[in-house]
């Protein structure tokens, strides 16, 4: 493992004033050992740490940077917006413009409300579903992460999985007593719980392609049963497309699979690298949000003009130069190359991918849910992570996080990654 003295010094300094030295546990490197890198800047597909080392970035700020770092159109839009004022606490036309782009992108979204994070969007969508249906019970799936909302911090993925905390101290039992947790892709369990408690269920919330227990794709039967059962029993189907929205297709997983949720949660790419979340859906549901209706939700920085400008610029680039076929081509080459490298090294593993999202699981069998994800060899992943880092490849610092391709990457970058992976996997051989 290379020494990175300036990052080490920065981390020691941060620990004196920030709990754990980081502002999100996903950045802590706790699952891979060692200390986190401190980043000085990003440029296109690359990150540069404080020690001046360059890395090919497969994290992309955990998903938002589908165009890469510092895309000129986004930088220009943000600069113009900032010169006009960073925040107003009042309506501005940029909010409406981005809202119209979201509505146009997702046929299932007729109205949308902006917030400042995915967590806030998930919390608000759950409250709205409960207010709309007059019911309290919600269903989530083990390994799916929907932010640090009390009612949803049960068998959560993302850094909650990394740190072995399926729930958290400080969450009262009453906050989760109306949350039912099922296994992802388990159609029979879904049918059973609706048969038993269907008239109590306000909503089902799900990642339509899971990225927070590593990349796990839903089966067609699972997606069909989600839609059929929620319609039959009058529950609200909530798709958490914070990761997948504008990434798997311009219209997210719903476009990819030709499906329609009742409510959709968005973030990440929507903000073009700035803090933005949103929830939207059917007009009759969204009209229950205050001031149009009685369900309360507010936020001082919601619809922040700088963030709105970044989002508009990003979505315009995705419309003008759709990267999805290109990213599929890069992703397919990366997936097949990594799988060949695993096989050549005689190391059990499966590379799972949908579009530009992927995970290399060190497992003997494909990963279909939280249970099989947790069977992955996390110690081997940690070694692989540092071997790749020392070869200039920056991966998510957890076995249970999806990695992301960006449109700033080239076939040469994929070849570089595969060369590094072959060397790294050979170094891991027993």
N, C-alpha and C positions, 0 to 999 in steps of 0.2 A: 504494500500500500504506500503510495507516494506521500511524502510529507507536504503539507500545505500550511506553512507557519502563519501566514497572514489570516487565513480563515480560522485557524486555531485560536489566534489572539482575539479575533473579532467575536468568536463564540464565547470565550472566557469573559470578555467584557459584557456581552449580552446577558449572560447568566446572572450577573449581579443586579440587573434591573428588570428582566423579563423572565417569567416562570419557565424554567427549562431552557431559556435562551432563545425561544422561538415563539411566534405568535399563532402557530397552528401545530398540533402534534404531528401532522403529516410531514412536516419539514424536519423532524427531530432526528431522523436516521436511527431511531430506536430499534427498528426491526433488522437493521443490517450492521449495527455496531459502528464504532467510529464517531466522527463528528461531522455535522453538516457543512457543506460548502457555503461560503458567503459569496454572493454574486455581485460583480461590479457592473456588468452591462450585458445586454443581449443585442444580437444583430443577425437578422435573417434566421437561419436554422441553428445558430450558435449561441451559447452562453460563455461568458468569460468570468472566472472567479477572481478573487482579490489577489491571488498569486500569479495572475496573468495567464493561467492555463485555459485553453479553449476546449469546449465540449459540444458535440452534436446533441441537440436538445430533443429528447423524446418525452419530456414532461410538458413543455409548452404552457407553463403556469397552471398545470393540471387541467389543460384542455382548451382554454380560450383562444390560444394563438394559432389558429388554423392557417393564418397568412404568414406566420413567423414573427419574429421580433421587429419592432420599429418599421412596420410597413409604411412607405412614404405617404400613401393616401390617408392612413389613420393618423399619422403624426401631423399632417397638414390640417385635417379636420379638427383635431384636438387643439391645435395652436390657435386656430381661428376662434373656436368656441371659448377658449380660456381668455382671450383678449376681450371678449364680450362680457365676461363675468363667470366666476366659477360656480356659483349657486345663487338662486333667487328665492326659494321657498314660495314660488308662485308659478303658475302655468307658463310654459313656453312652447313654441311651435315644434321644436325638435322632438318633444314627447309624442305629439300627435303623428309626426312623420314616421318615427320608429314604430309606433303602435300600428299604423297602417301597413307597414312592411311586414310586421308579424302576422297580422290578420291575413294578408295576401299569401304568406308563405304556408300557413297552416289552415286548411279548410275547416278544421274542427274548432278553431279559435275565432269567435265573432266579436269578442271584446277582450281587452287585456289591461291589467294594472301593473305598473312598474314598482319595484321595490329595490333594495340595495344589495341583496344576497340571495343565494339559492335557499339557504336556511329560512330566511324570512318569507320567501315565496311558498315553501312547503308548509310552514306554519299557517300562513294565511289561507292556502288552498284547503287544508284540513278544516279550519274553522268555517270556511265558506261552505264546504260540503255538509258539515254538521248543521249549520244554520239553514241550508236549503232543504235538507231532508227531514230535519227535526229528530234525527237519530244521533247516537253517540259513538257506536262501535266502529272501529276502522281496522282494516287488514293491511299488514305490511309483510314483507318477505325477508327471511333471515339472510343477512349479507348485503341487503340493499340499504344504502345510506341516503337519508334525505335531510341532512343537516342535523345540528345539535338541538332539535326540538324535543322537549321533555317526552311528549307522547310517542315519539318515533325513535328514541334512543334505546331501542330494545333489539338485541341481536343485530346490531348495526354493522355495516362494513366499513370501508375506508380506514382511517387511523384508529377507529374503535376496535377493528379486528386486529390491526397491527399491534396494538398495545394490550390485547387480550381483555378488553373491557366491553362486554356485550351490552352493559348498561352502565350508568354512572352514579357514584355517590352524589347526593344533592337532588336527585330526581325522586320525589315522593311516590310511594306505591300508588296513590290515587291517580297520578298522572298517566300511568300505563295500564290501569285496570280495564280500560276500554280498548286496548290495542291487542289484536290477535296476530300472532306471528306464525306464518306458514313457511314451508320450504319452497324455494323457487323451482318452477317447472313441475310441481306436484299437483297434477290436475285433480286427482281423487280427493286429496285433502281439501282443496278449494271447493269441490262439489259438496263434500260432507259438511263443511262449516256453513255454507250457504243454506243447505237443507235444514240444519239445526237452528241457525240464528239469522236467516236471511232478512227478516223484518226488522232486525236491530242494526243492520250494517249500513252506515252512512256512506262509506267510501272504501275503495281498494286503491292503495298507492303502490306504484311499482316502477322500477327502472325498466323500460321496454327492451333495452339491452343493458345488462348489468355491467358496471365498470368499477364498482366499489368493493367487490370481492375478487378483483381481477376480472377480465373480460369473459362474461358468460352470456351466451345467446339463448333467448327463450325458444322453446319449441313452438311450432305452429299450433299444436293442440292447446298448449298453455295460453297463448294469446287469444285463441278463439273462445276458450272457456272463460277467460277474464271478461271478454265483451258480452258473451251470451248470459252469464250469470248476473252481472251487474245490471244489464238491461231487464232481465226477468224479475229481479227483486227490487228494482228501483234504487240501486246504489250508484254512487258517482264513481266513475273510473278515472283515476288520476294518473297520468303518465308523467313521471319525473324525467324530463328531457333536458335537464341542466347540462349533461355531458353530450347527449346525442343530438340535441337540437342544432340545426344548421351544420352538423358535422357528418352524420351518416348520409344525409342528403340535405338539400336546402330546407325541405320540410321535415327534417329529422327522421326518427324511426317510423313515424306515422306515414310519411311518404314512402319510405323504403318498403314497409310492409303493407301499404295501402289500407291503413286502419285509422280510426278516429276515436280519441278519448273524449271524455266530457269536460275535463279540466286538464291543462298542460302546464307544467312548471318549466321555466326556461332560465338560463343564466349563461355564464362563461362566454361563449362566442358572441352572444347577444350584446355584451358590453365591450367587445373589441379590446379586452385587456384592462378594462376599468370595472369597479364593483357595480354590478347590475344583476337584478333578478326580476322575474316577471311571472305572473300566473294569469291564465286566460282560458276561455272556453265558451260554452254555449251562452247565448245572450240571456236566456231566462235565469241561468245560474249567476252570471256576472252582475246582473242588475240587482242582486241582493247585497252587493257591496256598497257601503256608505260612501258618498251621500245619496246614491241612487236608491239604496235599500238599507236594511237595519244592521247588516253584519259589519262590525267595526274593523277598520285597518287604516293605518296612517304611517307616514314616515317623512321626516324633515328633508332628507336628501333624495327621496324617491323622484325619479325622473330628472336626476342631475344633468344639467345641459352639457357638461363636458363628456360624461359617460354616454349620453344619448348621441352626441356627435360621433364618438368612437364607434358605437354600435351601427349607426347609419352608414358610416364609411366602410366598415367591415362587410356589412350585408351587401352594399353596392358592389364591392369587389367580387363577392361570391356570385352575384348576378351577372356581372360583366364578364368574369373569367371563371366559370364554374370549375372547381378543382376535383370534383368527385370521381370522375373516371380516371384521372391521373393518379389520385391518391389510392384508388382501388388497385391500379397497376403496381404502384410502389409497394402497397401492403401485401399483395399476393406474392411478389418476389421476395420480400422480407420474410413472410411466413414460411414459404417453402424452403428458403435458404436456411433459416434457423432450424427447421425441423430436420433437414439433411445434416446440419452440424451436430444436432443432438444424437442422431442415429450413428453418425460416424464416430462420435466420442463414446458410444455405448452408455449414454446417460438417459434414464427415463425422463420423458418430458413431452408436453403437448403445447403447441403454439396455437392459441385461439384468437380469432380476429373477426371483426365485422368492419368493413370499410377501413377507415384510418385509425381505428382503436384496436389494440392487441395486448396480449399477455403471454409470456412464456411461463407456463406452470411446470415445476419440477415434480411431476406426478406420474404414476404408472397408468392412469386412466384419464379419459377426458373429464373436464370439470363441468358439471351441470347444475350445481347448487352450492350452498354454503358448506354443507357437510363434506362434499368432495373437494371443495377449495381448501378446506382446513387440513386436508391430508397431504397437502403439498410440502415438500422438503424446504422449509424456510431457511435452514442453515446453509444449504447448497445455494439457494437464491442469494443469500447475503454474500457469499464468496464470489458468485458470478457478478453481482452488482459491482463489487470493488475491482474485480478483474476488468470489467468493462469501463469503469470510471478511469482506471489507470491507462486505458487505451483511448481515452477521449470520447467515450459514449456515456451520456447522462441519461439514466433510466429512473423511473419511479423507485423510491427507496423502500419499497414494500412489495412482497409477492402478491399482495392483495389490492394492487392498484393497476388500472389500465394505463398503457403507454399510448402516445399520440404521434401520428405523423403530421407534418405541416406541408403546405404547398410550396414552402421555400426550399424543401429538400429536393434532391436530384437523384437519378439512378446511381451516380457516383457515391452519394452519401449512403445509399443502401449497400453498395459493394463494400464500402469502408466498414459499415456496421457488421456485415457478415464476416469479413476478415477478422475483425476484433472478436466476434463471437466464437469463431472457430478456435482461435488461440485461447480464449478464456475457457471454453469448454474442455479443451485438451488439458488445460492446467487443473481442471477439477476432477479429472479421471481418478478413480480410486487407486 
